[in-house]
């Protein structure tokens, strides 16, 4: 039981780190990706699950962030404080 609580705590810390690293991605998306990845880890050995969750979630977030463009991209480059939206030029 204690191991399960430690795992949940470490995964919640992963969410915080990834939210801080991928500021252009809405926190709800970061949370959904972290939850999805964590939920997919079903093996009996749990020691490295938080690390694996962080790596897989970070990869998915990199891919997601690459699909984003800043609103008003013609007048402002990417950076902190910009609002983001999905790139409309990409196929659905």
C-alpha positions as CSV (number, residue, x, y, z in Angstrom):
1,X,0.0,0.0,0.0
2,X,2.8,2.5,0.9
3,X,4.5,1.8,-2.4
4,X,1.2,2.6,-4.3
5,X,1.0,5.9,-2.4
6,X,4.6,6.7,-3.2
7,X,4.0,6.0,-6.8
8,X,1.0,8.2,-7.0
9,X,2.9,11.0,-5.2
10,X,5.8,10.7,-7.7
11,X,3.5,10.7,-10.6
12,X,1.8,13.8,-9.3
13,X,5.3,15.4,-9.1
14,X,5.8,14.4,-12.7
15,X,2.6,16.3,-13.6
16,X,3.9,19.4,-11.9
17,X,7.3,19.2,-13.6
18,X,5.8,18.7,-17.0
19,X,3.3,21.5,-16.6
20,X,6.2,23.8,-15.8
21,X,8.3,22.5,-18.7
22,X,5.5,22.6,-21.3
23,X,3.8,26.0,-20.5
24,X,2.3,26.2,-24.0
25,X,0.3,23.1,-23.3
26,X,-2.9,23.6,-21.2
27,X,-2.5,21.9,-17.8
28,X,-5.6,19.8,-18.5
29,X,-3.9,18.2,-21.5
30,X,-0.7,17.6,-19.4
31,X,-2.8,15.9,-16.8
32,X,-4.7,13.8,-19.3
33,X,-1.5,12.6,-20.9
34,X,0.1,11.8,-17.6
35,X,-3.0,9.9,-16.4
36,X,-3.2,8.0,-19.7
37,X,0.4,7.0,-19.6
38,X,0.3,6.0,-16.0
39,X,-2.9,4.0,-16.6
40,X,-1.1,2.0,-19.3
41,X,1.6,0.8,-17.0
42,X,0.1,-2.5,-15.7
43,X,3.1,-4.7,-14.8
44,X,3.6,-6.1,-11.4
45,X,7.1,-4.5,-10.9
46,X,6.3,-0.8,-10.1
47,X,9.8,0.5,-9.1
48,X,10.4,2.5,-12.3
49,X,6.8,3.4,-13.2
50,X,7.1,7.1,-12.3
51,X,10.3,7.5,-14.4
52,X,8.7,5.6,-17.3
53,X,5.6,7.7,-17.0
54,X,7.6,11.0,-17.1
55,X,9.6,9.9,-20.1
56,X,6.6,8.7,-22.2
57,X,4.5,11.7,-21.2
58,X,7.3,14.1,-22.0
59,X,7.6,12.5,-25.5
60,X,3.9,12.8,-26.1
61,X,3.9,16.4,-24.9
62,X,6.8,17.3,-27.2
63,X,4.8,15.9,-30.1
64,X,1.7,17.8,-29.0
65,X,3.6,21.0,-28.5
66,X,5.0,20.7,-32.0
67,X,1.5,20.9,-33.3
68,X,0.7,24.2,-31.6
69,X,1.2,27.7,-33.0
70,X,0.8,30.9,-31.1
71,X,-2.4,32.9,-31.6
72,X,-1.4,35.9,-33.7
73,X,1.7,34.1,-35.0
74,X,2.1,36.7,-37.7
75,X,2.9,39.4,-35.2
76,X,4.4,37.6,-32.3
77,X,6.8,34.7,-32.1
78,X,6.5,31.9,-29.6
79,X,7.3,32.5,-26.0
80,X,5.9,32.7,-22.5
81,X,2.7,34.6,-22.1
82,X,1.3,33.7,-25.5
83,X,-2.0,31.9,-26.0
84,X,-1.7,28.8,-28.2
85,X,-4.1,26.9,-30.5
86,X,-3.8,23.8,-32.6
87,X,-2.2,24.5,-36.0
88,X,-5.0,24.8,-38.5
89,X,-2.8,23.9,-41.4
90,X,-2.3,20.3,-40.2
91,X,-4.6,17.5,-41.3
92,X,-7.2,16.4,-38.7
